[in-house]
Amino acid sequence: MLGKVLITGSSGFVGFRTLVSTLEAGYPVLAAVPCKEEADIILAALSIKKSNSGSALNFVTIPDIAADHALSEAVKKDVQYIIHTDLSMTADNGVSADHFQAQIIQPLLKGTNNVLAAANSTPGVKRVVMTSSLMGLVPYPELFQLESFNTFSDASPIPTATPPYPTAMAALCAGHAKALSATSIFLTKNKPHFTVVNLMPSIIIGHNELAKTTKDFLNGGNLQAFRHLRGEKVASKLPSHTVFIDDVARIHSLALDITRIPNTQNFVLCSGFTTGSNWYRAKEFVKERYMDEVKKGWLSLDGEQPVNRVNVQDAGKTMKAFGIKFADFEKQIKSLLDQFVALKAKEEKE
């Protein structure tokens, strides 16, 4: 029987899909949620009901992953693997600059340190999988503002950034970089009994089963990818790279397999070629398949989304290591549009 997996952030966008993928792979899961209500939402999801997970799925309530010793009790429940998806947070534009450190950077850093400390105190833990981000690998200006001739890879030096941070997104980039650096320092200093796989996805888009309204759905990467398809003329650039949520989730569960990935490693998760996805294809796709929704005013062809070209290593290494092929941008956008249209139609009937 496969060992038990503790998954943090289990009710989040990445965490829930990873939970489903991990159960499908045959692992028993201890899902960390902030409250019982979140566990009830997970249990009500169709994919969980279809999985017949039964005793393979259990829950532990952890209100704040960044609190001192947050995971110390959870890891004692025969946990052999930890997937930490609470790193996959997004920048809240409502956070003022004087709170970037306390509300964005420190929670990322403290959550990472808590996971590593809990694993280190538990001899049975074999592997920790961290949901990091391309934001921890590419400096903020080169990711969101300035086209660069540099090519970034999982072996690139971790960037350093010091305050003041110009935006919440810049602070989030700094937080991811600091979390990656903290993991590296921890491994060098402690030489733990477990290995770590850092997964660094680009903008994650796709269906979100737990979203019941369009407002719930349009969060994180989905919101970033969708704003111009609602007619918004977005001023700020987005990085050129995207990745499908199902691919991200599957790689998380595959990363638990120590026979597949025997040592501590980093992996970049990006679909498309070195320069990224063809964002302009999104509006073409709307024009081809969703003109009825355009006429209804649900979608628009008048929006604009500037894109910052970022050169990232070819996805070949990641696909070979995990034995998968990344979904193309068209599949990602179709998943996004199909669910939005379905939710919008439901709301119009209510």
Phi, psi and chi 1 to 4 in degrees:
 res  aa     phi    psi   chi1   chi2   chi3   chi4
   1 MET       -  139.2 -177.4  177.4  178.3      -
   2 LEU   -70.4  152.0  -63.6  171.6      -      -
   3 GLY   -73.8  158.4      -      -      -      -
   4 LYS   -73.1  141.9 -174.9 -175.7  -65.1 -177.4
   5 VAL  -115.2  124.5 -174.8      -      -      -
   6 LEU   -90.4  122.6  170.5   63.2      -      -
   7 ILE  -116.5  119.0  -57.6  179.5      -      -
   8 THR   -85.7  156.6   68.3      -      -      -
   9 GLY    64.1   33.2      -      -      -      -
  10 SER   -65.3  -20.2  -66.0      -      -      -
  11 SER   -98.2    6.2   56.4      -      -      -
  12 GLY   -85.1  175.2      -      -      -      -
  13 PHE   -57.5  -55.5 -180.0   41.0      -      -
  14 VAL   -74.2  -41.8  174.5      -      -      -
  15 GLY   -61.4  -42.5      -      -      -      -
  16 PHE   -67.3  -46.6  176.2   72.9      -      -
  17 ARG   -62.9  -35.2  -72.2  -52.8  -54.4  165.1
  18 THR   -66.9  -39.3  -62.5      -      -      -
  19 LEU   -57.8  -48.2  166.8   63.2      -      -
  20 VAL   -62.1  -46.1  172.9      -      -      -
  21 SER   -62.9  -38.2 -179.7      -      -      -
  22 THR   -69.6  -39.6  -55.5      -      -      -
  23 LEU   -64.3  -42.5  -73.7  170.0      -      -
  24 GLU   -62.9  -29.8  -70.3  174.6  -14.2      -
  25 ALA   -77.5   -7.4      -      -      -      -
  26 GLY   100.2    7.2      -      -      -      -
  27 TYR   -87.0  138.6  -68.8   90.4      -      -
  28 PRO   -72.5  142.3   23.4  -29.6      -      -
  29 VAL  -124.5  135.7  170.9      -      -      -
  30 LEU  -107.2  104.9 -179.9   60.9      -      -
  31 ALA   -92.1  121.6      -      -      -      -
  32 ALA   -85.5  127.3      -      -      -      -
  33 VAL  -132.6  154.5  -69.9      -      -      -
  34 PRO   -74.8  -21.4   25.6  -33.7      -      -
  35 CYS  -160.1  164.6   59.6      -      -      -
  36 LYS   -61.7  -34.5 -178.7 -177.2  179.9  -61.2
  37 GLU   -58.5  -35.9  -71.3   74.5   14.8      -
  38 GLU   -68.1  -36.2  -63.9  -68.6  -52.4      -
  39 ALA   -64.0  -40.2      -      -      -      -
  40 ASP   -63.5  -38.6  -67.0  -21.7      -      -
  41 ILE   -62.9  -43.0  -69.6  171.2      -      -
  42 ILE   -62.6  -46.4  -69.5  172.2      -      -
  43 LEU   -64.5  -25.3  -71.1  171.2      -      -
  44 ALA   -82.9  -11.2      -      -      -      -
  45 ALA   -68.0  139.9      -      -      -      -
  46 LEU   -59.6  -41.4 -176.6   60.1      -      -
  47 SER   -65.0  -32.0   58.8      -      -      -
  48 ILE   -72.1  -42.2  -63.8  -63.0      -      -
  49 LYS   -61.4  -40.9  -68.9 -179.6  177.4  179.0
  50 LYS   -69.5  -25.5  -74.6 -177.0  175.4  179.6
  51 SER   -73.3  -17.0   71.1      -      -      -
  52 ASN    49.6   44.3  -65.5  -44.0      -      -
  53 SER   -66.1  -32.2   53.7      -      -      -
  54 GLY    52.7 -126.4      -      -      -      -
  55 SER   -72.3   -6.1   61.0      -      -      -
  56 ALA   -74.2  -16.0      -      -      -      -
  57 LEU  -118.2  120.5  174.7   59.2      -      -
  58 ASN  -132.3  165.5  -69.1  -78.6      -      -
  59 PHE  -126.0  150.8  -65.6   90.5      -      -
  60 VAL  -133.8  134.5   58.9      -      -      -
  61 THR   -89.6  119.9  -59.0      -      -      -
  62 ILE  -129.0   96.1  -57.9  178.0      -      -
  63 PRO   -59.3  -35.0  -23.1   34.5      -      -
  64 ASP  -143.5  108.1 -178.3    5.3      -      -
  65 ILE   -65.3  -20.9 -159.3   73.6      -      -
  66 ALA   -89.3   -2.6      -      -      -      -
  67 ALA   -71.1  152.4      -      -      -      -
  68 ASP   -56.3  132.8  -69.6  -17.1      -      -
  69 HIS    56.5   33.8  -47.2  -66.1      -      -
  70 ALA   -59.2  -32.7      -      -      -      -
  71 LEU  -107.6    5.5  -67.9   97.2      -      -
  72 SER   -61.3  -34.7   58.1      -      -      -
  73 GLU   -83.8  -38.0  -67.7  -58.1  -45.6      -
  74 ALA   -60.8  -40.3      -      -      -      -
  75 VAL   -70.5  -14.3  -69.3      -      -      -
  76 LYS   -78.6   -5.8  -65.0  177.0 -178.3  177.2
  77 LYS   -89.3   51.8  -59.0  178.4 -176.4  -67.8
  78 ASP    58.5   32.8  -59.6  -40.5      -      -
  79 VAL   -76.4  131.9  168.3      -      -      -
  80 GLN  -112.4  -18.9  -66.2 -173.7   28.1      -
  81 TYR  -138.6  149.0  -52.1   93.7      -      -
  82 ILE  -129.4  130.2  -57.9  173.8      -      -
  83 ILE  -113.7  117.5  -61.3  178.7      -      -
  84 HIS  -104.3   95.1 -179.4   39.2      -      -
  85 THR   -95.7   -2.1   71.6      -      -      -
  86 ASP   -66.6  -10.3 -100.4    1.1      -      -
  87 LEU   -71.2  -15.3  -88.5  173.1      -      -
  88 SER   -86.1   35.8   58.0      -      -      -
  89 MET   -76.7  161.8   63.4 -174.9  -65.7      -
  90 THR  -116.2  162.1   56.7      -      -      -
  91 ALA   -74.7  132.0      -      -      -      -
  92 ASP   -93.5  114.0 -177.3  -10.2      -      -
  93 ASN   -64.9  -11.9  -70.5  -32.5      -      -
  94 GLY   -80.9   -6.2      -      -      -      -
  95 VAL   -80.7  125.1  178.2      -      -      -
  96 SER   -78.1  158.5   59.8      -      -      -
  97 ALA   -58.0  -33.5      -      -      -      -
  98 ASP   -75.8   -3.5   54.9  -18.8      -      -
  99 HIS  -115.7    6.8  -69.4  103.5      -      -
 100 PHE   -56.6  -45.6  -74.1  168.3      -      -
 101 GLN   -64.3  -47.0 -173.3   72.1   28.0      -
 102 ALA   -76.1  -34.3      -      -      -      -
 103 GLN  -102.9  -14.7  -64.5 -174.3   26.4      -
 104 ILE  -118.2  -57.2  -63.9  177.8      -      -
 105 ILE   -73.9  -49.1  -65.2  174.7      -      -
 106 GLN   -63.3  -41.4  -79.7  -55.6  -45.9      -
 107 PRO   -59.9  -39.7  -27.8   36.7      -      -
 108 LEU   -61.7  -48.1  -84.0  169.9      -      -
 109 LEU   -68.5  -44.0 -164.6   54.3      -      -
 110 LYS   -68.0  -39.2 -169.4   63.6 -175.8  -65.1
 111 GLY   -61.7  -42.3      -      -      -      -
 112 THR   -62.2  -48.5  -63.0      -      -      -
 113 ASN   -63.3  -36.7  -72.8  -27.3      -      -
 114 ASN   -64.4  -42.5  -79.2  -12.8      -      -
 115 VAL   -63.0  -46.7  168.1      -      -      -
 116 LEU   -64.0  -41.5  -66.3  170.6      -      -
 117 ALA   -66.0  -41.2      -      -      -      -
 118 ALA   -64.4  -42.3      -      -      -      -
 119 ALA   -64.6  -39.0      -      -      -      -
 120 ASN   -68.2  -25.6 -156.8   38.8      -      -
 121 SER   -89.3   -0.4   68.1      -      -      -
 122 THR  -122.7  101.9  -48.8      -      -      -
 123 PRO   -57.7  -25.0  -24.6   34.4      -      -
 124 GLY   -77.3  -13.4      -      -      -      -
 125 VAL   -73.6  128.4  172.8      -      -      -
 126 LYS  -104.8  -32.8  -58.8  176.0 -178.5  178.3
 127 ARG  -149.5  138.2  163.0   68.8   47.8   88.7
 128 VAL  -118.4  128.5  172.9      -      -      -
 129 VAL  -111.1  122.9  179.0      -      -      -
 130 MET  -106.1  128.8  -64.2  -79.2 -164.0      -
 131 THR   -84.9   96.8  -47.3      -      -      -
 132 SER   -95.7 -141.1 -177.4      -      -      -
 133 SER  -165.4  155.7  171.2      -      -      -
 134 LEU   -60.2  -22.6 -164.1   62.8      -      -
 135 MET   -65.6  -21.1  -69.9 -171.6  -72.3      -
 136 GLY   -85.6   -6.2      -      -      -      -
 137 LEU  -110.5  -32.8 -165.8   63.8      -      -
 138 VAL  -109.6  127.8 -177.6      -      -      -
 139 PRO   -55.8  143.4  -24.4   34.2      -      -
 140 TYR   -49.4  -48.7  170.1   75.6      -      -
 141 PRO   -60.3  -39.2  -22.8   34.9      -      -
 142 GLU   -77.2  -19.2  -66.3  179.4   81.6      -
 143 LEU   -86.7  -38.6 -168.6   60.2      -      -
 144 PHE  -117.7  -11.9  -74.9   95.7      -      -
 145 GLN  -127.4  -49.3  -64.8  176.4  -35.6      -
 146 LEU  -118.1  126.2  -51.8  171.3      -      -
 147 GLU   -66.6  135.9  -71.6 -165.7    4.4      -
 148 SER  -123.0  151.1  170.0      -      -      -
 149 PHE   -90.5   -1.4  -68.0  103.2      -      -
 150 ASN   -73.2  147.2  -65.0  -38.5      -      -
 151 THR  -112.2  125.6  -63.0      -      -      -
 152 PHE  -101.1  146.8  -62.0   92.6      -      -
 153 SER  -143.1  176.6   73.5      -      -      -
 154 ASP   -66.0  -13.0   51.5   57.5      -      -
 155 ALA   -98.5    1.4      -      -      -      -
 156 SER   -65.1  148.0  -63.5      -      -      -
 157 PRO   -60.1  142.7  -19.0   30.3      -      -
 158 ILE   -71.0  125.1  -59.9  172.1      -      -
 159 PRO   -69.5  155.7   24.5  -32.3      -      -
 160 THR  -116.7  141.1   57.5      -      -      -
 161 ALA  -142.1  139.5      -      -      -      -
 162 THR  -121.0  150.2   56.3      -      -      -
 163 PRO   -66.6  159.3   22.0  -30.8      -      -
 164 PRO   -78.6  145.6   29.2  -35.4      -      -
 165 TYR   -95.4  132.9  -54.6  107.2      -      -
 166 PRO   -68.5  -29.1   23.4  -33.4      -      -
 167 THR  -144.1  167.0   65.0      -      -      -
 168 ALA   -62.3  -34.9      -      -      -      -
 169 MET   -65.9  -37.5 -168.4   63.6   74.5      -
 170 ALA   -64.4  -38.7      -      -      -      -
 171 ALA   -66.2  -37.7      -      -      -      -
 172 LEU   -65.3  -41.1 -175.1   58.9      -      -
 173 CYS   -58.5  -45.5  -71.9      -      -      -
 174 ALA   -62.2  -39.3      -      -      -      -
 175 GLY   -63.5  -44.2      -      -      -      -
 176 HIS   -63.4  -41.4  -82.5  -65.5      -      -
 177 ALA   -63.9  -41.4      -      -      -      -
 178 LYS   -66.4  -36.6  -70.8  176.9 -174.8  -65.7
 179 ALA   -67.0  -41.8      -      -      -      -
 180 LEU   -61.7  -44.2  -84.3  172.6      -      -
 181 SER   -63.6  -41.0 -179.1      -      -      -
 182 ALA   -62.4  -38.9      -      -      -      -
 183 THR   -63.9  -45.1  -59.6      -      -      -
 184 SER   -61.0  -43.7  178.3      -      -      -
 185 ILE   -65.1  -41.9  -68.3  169.7      -      -
 186 PHE   -59.9  -46.2  178.6   91.4      -      -
 187 LEU   -64.5  -40.8  -66.1  174.1      -      -
 188 THR   -66.8  -42.2  -59.8      -      -      -
 189 LYS   -74.9  -41.6  179.9 -179.8  178.2 -179.5
 190 ASN   -99.1  -20.7  -66.2  -80.2      -      -
 191 LYS    43.6   62.3  -63.7 -179.7  172.4   52.1
 192 PRO   -70.3  169.6   28.1  -35.9      -      -
 193 HIS   -78.5  -10.0   57.6  -85.8      -      -
 194 PHE  -110.9  163.1   58.7   90.0      -      -
 195 THR  -109.0  161.1   51.2      -      -      -
 196 VAL  -125.8  133.8  175.6      -      -      -
 197 VAL  -114.4  116.3  174.3      -      -      -
 198 ASN   -94.5  121.6  -72.6  -54.5      -      -
 199 LEU  -104.8  127.4  -59.6  177.3      -      -
 200 MET  -120.5   80.5  -63.2  174.6  -79.0      -
 201 PRO   -76.2  155.7   27.5  -33.6      -      -
 202 SER   -83.4 -152.5   49.2      -      -      -
 203 ILE   -65.8  121.6  -63.6  173.9      -      -
 204 ILE   -94.6  122.4  -54.3  169.8      -      -
 205 ILE  -132.3  159.3   59.9  177.9      -      -
 206 GLY   141.3 -177.1      -      -      -      -
 207 HIS   -63.3  149.0   60.9  106.7      -      -
 208 ASN  -130.1   98.8 -179.9   -2.8      -      -
 209 GLU   -60.4  -30.5 -175.5  179.8  -12.3      -
 210 LEU   -80.2  -10.3  -62.8 -174.0      -      -
 211 ALA   -78.4  124.8      -      -      -      -
 212 LYS  -107.9   -8.8  -58.2  -55.4  178.8 -174.6
 213 THR  -135.6  162.8   66.4      -      -      -
 214 THR   -64.2  -32.0   53.1      -      -      -
 215 LYS   -65.1  -43.7 -177.5  178.4  179.6 -179.2
 216 ASP   -62.4  -38.9  -68.1  -20.3      -      -
 217 PHE   -68.4  -39.8  179.7   63.5      -      -
 218 LEU   -86.8   78.2  -65.9  175.8      -      -
 219 ASN  -137.1  159.5  -86.4  -59.2      -      -
 220 GLY    55.7 -134.9      -      -      -      -
 221 GLY   -62.8  -34.3      -      -      -      -
 222 ASN   -62.6  -41.3  -77.4  -15.4      -      -
 223 LEU   -64.6  -44.5  174.9   60.8      -      -
 224 GLN   -59.9  -40.8  -68.3  175.3  -42.5      -
 225 ALA   -75.7  -18.5      -      -      -      -
 226 PHE  -104.6  -17.9 -151.3   80.8      -      -
 227 ARG   -55.8  -44.8  -71.2  165.7   66.2 -171.6
 228 HIS   -72.3  -19.6   71.1  -62.7      -      -
 229 LEU   -79.9   -6.0  -59.7  179.9      -      -
 230 ARG  -102.4    4.8  -61.5  -67.2  -53.5  -81.2
 231 GLY   100.3    0.1      -      -      -      -
 232 GLU   -74.8  135.6 -172.2  172.8  -15.0      -
 233 LYS   -95.8   93.0  -61.9 -175.6 -173.4  -60.0
 234 VAL   -77.6  131.4 -175.1      -      -      -
 235 ALA   -83.9  -39.0      -      -      -      -
 236 SER   -81.5  145.0   55.3      -      -      -
 237 LYS   -77.5  155.2  -69.5 -177.8  177.6 -179.2
 238 LEU  -115.2  148.3  -80.2 -179.2      -      -
 239 PRO   -61.5  151.6  -19.6   30.6      -      -
 240 SER   -75.4  -14.9   51.6      -      -      -
 241 HIS   -95.9  140.4  -71.6  -87.1      -      -
 242 THR  -133.8  170.3   63.1      -      -      -
 243 VAL  -155.3  146.7   64.2      -      -      -
 244 PHE   -80.2  136.9 -170.5   37.4      -      -
 245 ILE   -56.1  -39.6  179.7   60.6      -      -
 246 ASP   -65.3  -35.5  -75.1    0.6      -      -
 247 ASP   -67.6  -40.9  -67.5  -22.9      -      -
 248 VAL   -61.5  -45.8  173.6      -      -      -
 249 ALA   -64.1  -43.7      -      -      -      -
 250 ARG   -64.6  -40.1 -172.6  177.9  173.6 -153.4
 251 ILE   -65.3  -34.9  -72.2  174.9      -      -
 252 HIS   -58.7  -46.2  -85.1   74.8      -      -
 253 SER   -71.0  -36.6   59.4      -      -      -
 254 LEU   -66.3  -30.1  -70.9  169.8      -      -
 255 ALA   -67.8  -13.4      -      -      -      -
 256 LEU   -73.0  -20.7  -60.8  171.4      -      -
 257 ASP   -77.4  104.3 -174.0   -7.1      -      -
 258 ILE   -71.2  -23.3  -65.4  174.0      -      -
 259 THR   -71.3  -28.1   61.3      -      -      -
 260 ARG   -81.6  -47.8  179.4 -173.7  -68.0  -86.6
 261 ILE  -121.8   90.0  -49.0  -65.6      -      -
 262 PRO   -74.7  -23.9   25.1  -32.5      -      -
 263 ASN  -123.0  171.0  -55.6  -48.0      -      -
 264 THR   -61.6  127.0  -69.3      -      -      -
 265 GLN  -149.8  162.0  -69.3 -167.7   52.5      -
 266 ASN  -114.5  144.4  -62.2  -21.0      -      -
 267 PHE  -137.6  132.1  -67.4   95.7      -      -
 268 VAL   -88.7  135.0  171.6      -      -      -
 269 LEU  -114.8   99.0  -81.3   54.4      -      -
 270 CYS  -142.9  134.6  -66.0      -      -      -
 271 SER   -90.5  175.9   63.5      -      -      -
 272 GLY    81.1 -172.8      -      -      -      -
 273 PHE   -86.7 -172.4  -62.1  101.0      -      -
 274 THR   -55.7  -37.7  -56.1      -      -      -
 275 THR   -88.2   -3.4   53.8      -      -      -
 276 GLY   107.4 -169.8      -      -      -      -
 277 SER   -79.7  156.8  -59.5      -      -      -
 278 ASN   -88.9   87.7 -178.0    4.4      -      -
 279 TRP   -60.4  -29.1  -80.9   86.5      -      -
 280 TYR   -67.8  -18.1  -57.5  102.9      -      -
 281 ARG   -66.8  -21.9  177.0   68.5 -179.4  126.8
 282 ALA   -61.3  -48.0      -      -      -      -
 283 LYS   -68.8  -34.2  -74.4 -153.0  -68.7 -171.2
 284 GLU   -61.9  -38.5  -66.7  174.5    5.1      -
 285 PHE   -66.6  -40.3 -165.1   71.1      -      -
 286 VAL   -61.3  -44.1  169.7      -      -      -
 287 LYS   -62.7  -36.4 -170.9 -178.2  -64.2 -174.8
 288 GLU   -75.1  -34.5  -68.6  168.9    7.1      -
 289 ARG  -127.7  -12.2  -56.9 -163.8 -175.6 -168.7
 290 TYR  -129.5   33.0  -63.2   91.3      -      -
 291 MET   -67.8  -28.5  -75.5  -53.0  -63.8      -
 292 ASP   -61.6  -40.0  -74.3  -15.1      -      -
 293 GLU   -70.7  -30.2  -73.8   71.2   27.9      -
 294 VAL   -66.0  -44.0  171.7      -      -      -
 295 LYS   -63.3  -32.2  -67.9  173.9 -176.5  177.0
 296 LYS   -77.0  -12.1  -67.1  175.5 -177.1  175.9
 297 GLY    87.8    6.4      -      -      -      -
 298 TRP   -75.7  -34.1  -61.4   -1.0      -      -
 299 LEU  -126.7  167.4  -59.7  172.0      -      -
 300 SER  -147.7  149.5  173.6      -      -      -
 301 LEU  -102.7    4.1  -62.5  172.9      -      -
 302 ASP   -94.7   -4.3  -62.3  -32.8      -      -
 303 GLY   -76.7  166.3      -      -      -      -
 304 GLU  -137.0  138.8  -63.1  176.4    0.6      -
 305 GLN  -138.2   99.8  175.9   58.1   69.6      -
 306 PRO   -66.4  145.7   22.0  -30.3      -      -
 307 VAL  -122.6  137.0  174.9      -      -      -
 308 ASN  -101.3  116.2 -167.3   49.6      -      -
 309 ARG   -70.8  126.2 -172.1 -172.4   68.1 -175.6
 310 VAL  -124.5  128.1 -177.4      -      -      -
 311 ASN   -88.8  115.4  -64.5  -39.4      -      -
 312 VAL  -124.2  145.1  178.9      -      -      -
 313 GLN   -49.8  147.9   70.4  175.4   12.0      -
 314 ASP   -54.7  144.3 -173.6   85.5      -      -
 315 ALA   -73.7    2.2      -      -      -      -
 316 GLY   -56.7  -40.9      -      -      -      -
 317 LYS   -61.5  -47.3  174.1 -166.4  169.2 -177.5
 318 THR   -65.9  -43.6  -58.2      -      -      -
 319 MET   -64.6  -38.8  -69.7 -167.5  -66.6      -
 320 LYS   -67.4  -43.2 -178.5  178.1  179.7 -179.5
 321 ALA   -62.8  -38.1      -      -      -      -
 322 PHE  -104.3   -2.4  -66.4  101.2      -      -
 323 GLY    65.9   37.1      -      -      -      -
 324 ILE  -129.1  166.3   74.3  162.0      -      -
 325 LYS  -119.5  126.1 -178.3  178.3 -179.6  180.0
 326 PHE   -65.6  139.1  -76.8  116.3      -      -
 327 ALA   -64.2  142.9      -      -      -      -
 328 ASP   -76.9  172.0   59.7   24.1      -      -
 329 PHE   -63.4  -34.2 -174.2   59.9      -      -
 330 GLU   -62.9  -41.8 -176.1  167.0  -55.3      -
 331 LYS   -65.6  -38.0 -177.1  173.2 -177.8  178.3
 332 GLN   -63.2  -47.6  -62.1  169.3   39.2      -
 333 ILE   -67.5  -38.5  -72.6  -66.1      -      -
 334 LYS   -61.1  -43.0 -177.6  178.9 -175.1  -58.3
 335 SER   -59.7  -42.4  171.6      -      -      -
 336 LEU   -64.0  -50.3 -172.8   74.5      -      -
 337 LEU   -68.6  -40.9  -72.7  166.1      -      -
 338 ASP   -59.4  -45.0  -77.1   -9.2      -      -
 339 GLN   -70.9  -40.0 -174.4  176.7    6.7      -
 340 PHE   -60.2  -45.9  173.8   80.9      -      -
 341 VAL   -63.3  -41.2  167.7      -      -      -
 342 ALA   -63.4  -43.7      -      -      -      -
 343 LEU   -67.3  -39.8  -70.3  171.0      -      -
 344 LYS   -64.7  -41.6 -172.6   68.1  175.4  175.5
 345 ALA   -63.0  -39.9      -      -      -      -
 346 LYS   -64.0  -43.0 -178.7 -179.3  176.9 -178.2
 347 GLU   -64.5  -36.3  -70.1  172.9   -4.5      -
 348 GLU   -66.6  -28.2  -69.1  -68.9  -45.4      -
 349 LYS   -80.3  -22.3  -69.5  179.5 -179.3  178.2
 350 GLU   -81.6      -  -66.5  175.9  -11.3      -
